[in-house]
């Protein structure tokens, strides 16, 4: 039984190893994609919409520890014409919010 619990704990910790605290202080407006990858590594995923491209990174917030683990969040780096023009956590800016939510918000005004 102890061996099974140790194995489960090791698997869970290994899964968390790829999710780390994000520090975007090394990112600057105007950087190109290769510079971003050099500082932050490969993104968790990539997305594009309305002529903008996004590198999405996952991290965890050590400040928001919960009894069952930690708070995982996603941050983005947005590129316009191949250069960084914005970065931060998802939902920090309207352009990173889900389009349906933006439509509902606009209709409510």
VENSULRA-V110426 format. One record per helix or strand of 3 or more residues. SS is the DSSP state (helix for helix, strand for strand). FROM is the first residue (numbers start at 1). LEN is the number of residues. If there is no record, write none. Layout:
ss=SS from=FROM len=LEN
ss=SS from=FROM len=LEN
This chain:
ss=helix from=2 len=16
ss=helix from=24 len=3
ss=helix from=33 len=8
ss=strand from=45 len=5
ss=strand from=52 len=15
ss=strand from=69 len=12
ss=strand from=83 len=7
ss=helix from=94 len=3
ss=helix from=99 len=10
